Amino acid sequence: MQNNYGRWLGFLMAQSWLTAGEDPAGRITTEHVRAYVAHLQLGLASVSVENNVAKLIMAAKALFPVTDWKWLRNARARLKHAAVPVRTKADRVVPSWELVQLGYDLMTRAEAMADEPAAAANLYRDGLMIALLAERPFRRRNFLMMEIGQHLTRGRGSWHINFATTDTKTHRAIDRTFPQELVPALERYLACYRPRLIAIVSAMISADHDQAKTRLWISSRGNPLSKGAFRGAINGHTDECFGHPVNPQLFRDCAVTSVAEGDPEHIRMGMHLLRHANFTTTERYYIVARNEVGQKHLQAIIDKRRRASKALVRSRKAAK
C-alpha cells in the first residue's frame, strides 16, 4: 500500500499536480484519479489497474479516515466490473502431487551437490518448502513465521504445526500434523542443511541473525527468510518446471482444486484444509477445477448407471 501511494504521488509530481502545503486528501480528486487510471492503462492489464486503485483507496481510508471516499469506491467498482484477467487461475493451477514431486526432485538434486554446500542447502530448503506447502497450504505469513519449538513441535511420536488464534488471518487456531512422508526430509534439513545456513553470519542485521536461531526457514545470508526471497524461490522453481510461476498463494488453489478434481465427493474438506469459516469462500475463490474434468466425472457416472441398467435388463431377460 505504501509503494502504491508512492506511485500515486510520483504520477502527480510528473503532472505538476503536487504542490507543497496542499491538503493531501484534496489531491485525490475525480480529475486526478481519472488521469491516473488512464496512465496506468497504458502499461497494465485491467485487473492490475483495478488493484492499484483499490490500494489507493486503502491508503486514503488509512490516512484520511474522516473523508467520505464513496465516490472513489464506486469508481473502483466500475473498474472491477470491467476488468478481464489476462490469464485465468485455471491456466496456472497445477495438481498438488506435481508440486510435491517437484519438491522431492529439488531435494534429490541438492543431495548430489557435495561440492557446493551453500547452494545445496538453499536448494534443499526450497524443495522442502515446496513439498510442505503443497501438502499444508498455509498462508505465506504463517508459513514463514514458523519457529522450532513454538509453531513446529515434536510430540507423541510425530511432528506438529500449530498456530494460535492471534497468528492467523481468520483468528482460528491451526493444529496440523507434519506430513509423515516428509518427516525424513524435515529431519535431514534440521540436522544438515539448516545448520549450514545458520552458520552464515549476517553482516547487516545481527538482530535478524539472532532471531534465525529458532526460525525454521533460513535465507542464504543466515537470516530469517524474507517474503520476497520466499516468493522468488517458489516462483523460480515452478516457472522452470511448469513453464509458468506458481506463486505461494496459488498453492492454496492447487490444493483445493486437486481435491475437487480427484475426489469431488469430499470437496467440502477443502474448507477445513484452508481454514475457511464457511464453504462459500472456498467455492468462490479457490475451486478452479477445469470444466472438462467435471464433465469426465459426470460421464463416468452416466456410463456406470448405463452399464447397471443394461445388466438389469439382461438379468430380467434371462429370468424369463
N, C-alpha and C positions, 0 to 999 in steps of 0.2 A: 504493500500500500504506500509505503514511504517512497519507494522508487517510482511508482506510478504518479504520485503527486509531484515529484521532481520533474517527471516528463511533461506534466501539465504546465508547470512553471517555465520550463525550458521553451515550450511552444509559445507561451505568452510573451516571453522575452524576445523570441525570434520575430514576433509580430509587432514588437514595440508596444505591447499592451501591459507591460509590467512596470508599474510606477511606484517609486519609493513613497512610503507613507500612506498608500492607498489601503482601504479596508480589504483584507484578503478575501472575505466572504463575498464582497462586492465584485470581485473579479470573475466569479462564476456566474456568468450571465448567459442568456439564451443565445445571443450572438456569438459569444466566445466559444461556447460548447458546440454550437453548430459548426463553426470553423474548425474546431479541434477534431470533431468526428470526420469532417471532410479530409483533413490532413492525415488522420490515421488510416482512412480507407485507401489512401494511395499506396500503402505498403503492407497492410494487414488484412487478413481474412475477416469476414463479417463477425465470426464468433469472437475473435481476438479484439475487435473494435468494441463490441458489447462488453467484453470483460474489462477493458480499460476504463470504460465509463462507469461500470459497476464499482471498480476500485476508487474512482474519483468520488463517487457518492459516499463510499465508506469513509474516505478521508474527510469529506465535507461534514458528515454527521459527527465525526470524532472531534474535529477542530472547531466546528461552529454548531453545537448541538441545539441552540435555541432557534436557529433559522429553519424555515419551512422549505424542505427540499422536494416537495411533492412533484413539482414540475420537472425536476431532474430525474426523479424516479420514473415518471411517465415517459420521458424521452428514452430512458434506458429500456423500459418495457417494449417500446416500439422497435428498438434496435434488436432486442432479444427475439421478438416475434418474427422479424425479417431475417435473422441470422441463419445461415446454412452452413453446416460443418463441411470443411474441405474433405475430411476423411471421417467416416463413422467409426464408432468404437468397435463395431463388429469386424472391421477390417484390420484392427490392431490386436484384438484379443487372440491369445493362443492357449491351447489346453494346458492346464496346470502341470500335468505329468511331463510335458515337454520342458517346462521351466525347471522342474525338479531334475530332469535328466541333464539339462544344461549345467546346473549346479554341480552335479556329480562329475561331469566331464571337466569342468574347470578345476575341481579339487584333484582329479586324477592327473591333469597336466601339471599342477603345482607340485605334486609329489615327485614328479620326474625331473624337476628343476633343481637338482642338488647343487649346481654351480652358481645359482642365483638365489641365495636365501631370502633376500629382501623382496625380490619380485615374486618368489614362490609364496611368501607369507601374505602378500597383498592378494594374489590370485586365489589362494585357498580361502581367505576371508570372503572374497567376492562370491566364490562358489557356494560356500556355506550360507551366506546371506540370501542368495537367490533361491536355493533349495528350501530354506526355512520359510522365507516369505511366501513361497508358493503354497506351502502346506499350512502355514499360520499367517494369513494375510492381515497383519496388524497395520494400523495407520503408521505413517512414517515417524511421527513424533514418538510414539510408544516403542517402535522397533529400535530407534536409535538411542533411547534413554535407558535401555536395559542395563542394569548393573548386577554384577555377580554377587550373590548373597542377599540381594534385595528383591529384584524382579526375576532373576534366574536363580533358582534354588534346587538343591538336591535332597530328596527325602523319600522314604518308603520305596526305595529301590529304583526310583526314576527321577528325571529332571522335570521341573515345573516352571512355567512362566506366569507371573502374577502381576496385575496392575490394580492399584486401589482406585476407588471411585474418583478421587481427586486427580488421577493421572489420565483419565480417558475423556474423549470429546463428549461422549454421551452420558458421562458421570455414572457409568455402570461398571462394576468391577469385572475384571477378566481373570480367569483361572484356567489355564490350559496346560496339558501335559506336553512336554517337548516330544516331537515325533520320534518314536522309538528307533526307527530305521536310521535316523540322523544322529543318534547319540554317539556312535563311534566317531563320526566326523566332528561333532562338538568337542568331545574329549581330546581328540587329536589336535584340534585348533587351540584348546586351552593349554595343553601340555607342550606344544611345539611352536605353533605359528604365532599365537598371540604374544608369548614372551619375547619373540623376536621384534615385534612391533613396539612393545612396551620399552624395550631396551634402547630404542631410538629417542634420545633426549631432545626435546623441542628447544630450540634456541630462541623461540619467540615468546611463548607464554607459558611460564613454568606452572602457573596455577592449573592450566588445562592439562598439563602432563601429570600433575598430582591427581586430578580427577580421573584420568585414564587408568589409574591403578585398579579401579573397580568397574569401569565401563567395559561392556562386552566387545563392542566394535571399535577397533583402534585404527587410526589412519597411518599412512606411510611415514608420518613425522612423529609418531609416538603419542599423538593427542587423540581425544575422542573424535570419532569420525563425524564430519560435518554433513549437513543436509546436502550441500552442493556436491561434495565428494561422493556421497552415497548415491545420489541420483545419477551422477556422471558414470559411476561404475556399473550400475544396473542398466542404464541406457546403452552404454558402450557394448557390453557383452551381449545383450539381447539384440541390438542392432546388427552386430556381427553374425549372430546365429540365425535370426529370423528375417533379416532384411529390413527391419524397422525397429525402432526402440520400443520397449515395453516398460514404461516408467513405473516406479514403485506403486503409485496409486492404482494403476491399471491391473496390478496383481489381484486386487480385490474383485474386479470384474471377471478376471480369468477364472478365479476360484468358483464364484457362483455360477458363471456360465458353464463351466465344466460339469458342475452338478446338474444344471438344467439340461445339458445335452446327454450326459452319461447316465443319470439316474433321476429322470424328471418326476417320478412318483414321490421323491423325497426332497423336492426343491425347497420346501419351507425350512429345511435345515440351514439354508443359506442365510436366513435371518439371524440364526444363532451364531453362525460362523463369523459374521461381520459385526455382531453385537448391535443389531438394529432393534429399536423398540417395537417396530411392527413390520409386517411383511410387505406393506405397500412401498416403503422406502427401498427395500431390497429389489422389489419387482421393477420399480420405476427407474432406478439409477444404475443397477448393476447387472441385470439379466439382459444380455445382448445375444442370446442364443440365435444362431442363424436359422432362417425360415426352412431351409432345406433339411436341417436336422430334425426340426419339429415335424415336417412332412414325412420324414423317414420313419419316425416313431409311430405316427398316425397310420401310415401304410402298413407297418408291421402288425398293428392291432387289427386292421381290416383283414389282412391276409390270414392272421391266426383265426379270426372268427369265421372267415370263409371256409377255411380247411375244416374247422369243427363242424360247420353246417353241412358240408359235403359228407363228412364221416357219419353224421347222424342220419342223413338221407340213405347212405349205403347200408347202414345197420338196419334201418327200417325195411328196406327192400329185401334184405337177407332174411329178416324175421318172417316176411310174408311167404 
